[in-house]
């Protein structure tokens, strides 16, 4: 059975995760590595076609009505087993952090967070475990903002995560992909995920709306519910 | 760590303060970090998105970074040839010294951007070209190659824009504070004054960066890269001629001892460099040293450019250009 190296790549929707992964996998595939992708999305995705066009094996998981990150963590083990059956050297899981509090990274598994320089220089302060606990941070779209904004953005990423190397990657030209490939070559091979832990808990939510409630009003609030405080009512 | 109060910790390490300020919970100055975390409780920590030990590790790393020195000065950057797109060896060993300008010429798709990318990632035979880049005549140590605080290369390209919604003064001050320079206000004023000296149309510090014209934007980016960026190497992908004094811009970068590489076919820029690299089929095919005759021609071209700039100014003022023009060269 193959022992693929496993890498989790997470980031807000449309930051350019797929483009970055494609550029990096091009480099690794050219070295003769067998690479594959487990693509998580919520409603639909076209990205599997982009991988398939390059001959990269891809499996797609759509979370539909479930929290995409809870869906991710309940399926990542099966994805790894798929990667083993495919005889992969490297499996990259790609998942969109749909809320900034999501926490997809696993202890002992190389964790990459992709953020977008166009999203505004304060964005790194607003992203939780997905950015703060990653092992590598990739900043995309840095080619269309000024060098000064790149530096301020990278500084704010550094404040949010002083552990991780920070790489600027242009998903169109592939500039920066060499650095990311360098880190992916050093990811750990994983035999199985049974018993491993997330680096931080997922956002918790067991309330009536989790299980299909649509009516608004306090009489429908049961379970894990948190209410807002207002200055004028303190 | 616990003996020090949060107030003192933050005064000594502003970055720790900036990190802790992202947590929306009260933070008394008098108690220590660990005591503060102990008082927060499990539920609050879950809301913050980090465990107690993760926060402590985070703070410790930010403190350590504050103590680290910046990048070592770069006196020389060396490009060791790899191979071109046809697999032929690129027989090049080129050393560029601080304060030198080298231009890169070649048709679209010939590999100019690839060369800039190799320099940016300090390639070590691990990019498609197989090139290697030396810093001060030695390969960069593996640990420092990808360390973000040691980024050697700043970039300026035509596609770059300001997107942040701040005034010029606020923005430059913010960059200065991230760079942790002493006298941030003085440096910010100097950056703005320098940018204004580079552009025909001056702008006020109170204008929003997104409202600057193309020329003003480029001028501010160049002044900022020269005076505020820590990176000793500047890669420039063309400077369009709209309203920027290009020769002055290059003089500014060179005066700050930057190593400047420009991908350009603008005659004023290409002939201003001491050398130019001719790229063909993905490889450096030739290195041309700017000759004395070319330098003389540059002076003639500068007169043509000054003549054009003058007419541009007159048109801007609403004048007519009716007189017979003298040949400027």
Contacts between the chains, C-beta under 8 A, distances in Angstrom:
chain1	res1	chain2	res2	distance
A	27	B	128	8.0
A	30	B	128	7.9
A	101	B	49	5.8
A	103	B	49	7.1
A	118	B	163	6.2
A	120	B	163	7.8
A	120	B	164	7.2
A	121	B	164	5.6
A	121	B	174	7.9
A	125	B	22	4.5
A	126	B	22	8.0
A	128	B	48	7.9
A	128	B	49	3.3
A	128	B	50	7.7
A	129	B	49	4.9
A	129	B	50	6.9
A	132	B	49	6.8
A	132	B	50	6.1
A	132	B	54	7.5
A	132	B	58	7.3
A	133	B	50	7.5
A	133	B	54	6.8
A	143	B	155	7.8
A	143	B	157	6.4
A	143	B	159	5.8
A	143	B	160	7.0
A	144	B	159	5.4
A	144	B	160	6.2
A	144	B	161	6.2
A	144	B	163	7.8
A	145	B	160	6.3
A	145	B	161	6.6
A	145	B	162	7.3
A	145	B	163	5.3
A	146	B	160	5.2
A	146	B	161	6.9
A	146	B	162	5.3
A	146	B	217	7.8
A	146	B	221	5.2
A	146	B	224	7.5
A	147	B	154	4.9
A	147	B	155	5.8
A	147	B	156	6.1
A	147	B	160	7.1
A	147	B	221	6.3
A	147	B	224	7.1
A	147	B	225	5.5
A	147	B	229	6.3
A	148	B	171	7.2
A	148	B	172	7.7
A	148	B	175	4.8
A	148	B	221	7.0
A	148	B	224	4.7
A	148	B	225	7.7
A	148	B	228	7.0
A	148	B	229	7.5
A	149	B	162	6.8
A	149	B	163	6.7
A	149	B	164	5.8
A	150	B	155	7.9
A	151	B	154	8.0
A	151	B	175	6.4
A	151	B	178	6.4
A	151	B	179	7.4
A	151	B	229	6.5
A	152	B	164	7.9
A	152	B	174	6.0
A	152	B	175	5.6
A	152	B	178	5.2
A	154	B	148	6.0
A	154	B	151	7.7
A	155	B	178	4.0
A	156	B	178	7.9
A	158	B	65	7.5
A	158	B	148	6.5
A	158	B	149	7.5
A	159	B	15	6.0
A	159	B	18	5.4
A	159	B	19	4.8
A	159	B	22	7.7
A	159	B	62	7.1
A	160	B	19	7.3
A	160	B	22	7.5
A	161	B	58	8.0
A	162	B	58	6.1
A	162	B	61	3.7
A	162	B	62	5.1
A	162	B	65	6.1
A	163	B	57	7.7
A	163	B	58	7.8
A	163	B	61	6.3
A	165	B	146	5.0
A	165	B	147	6.7
A	165	B	148	6.0
A	166	B	148	3.9
A	167	B	146	6.9
A	167	B	148	7.9
A	173	B	113	6.4
A	173	B	117	7.4
A	174	B	117	7.9
A	175	B	113	7.4
A	175	B	117	4.4
A	175	B	120	6.7
A	175	B	121	7.8
A	176	B	117	7.9
A	176	B	120	7.7
A	176	B	121	6.9
A	178	B	117	7.9
A	178	B	121	4.9
A	178	B	123	6.9
A	178	B	126	6.1
A	178	B	127	5.1
A	179	B	121	5.4
A	179	B	146	5.3
A	181	B	126	7.8
A	182	B	126	7.1
A	182	B	146	6.6
A	183	B	146	7.6
A	199	B	54	8.0
A	200	B	49	6.4
A	200	B	50	6.7
A	200	B	51	6.7
A	200	B	54	7.4
A	201	B	46	6.3
A	204	B	46	7.4
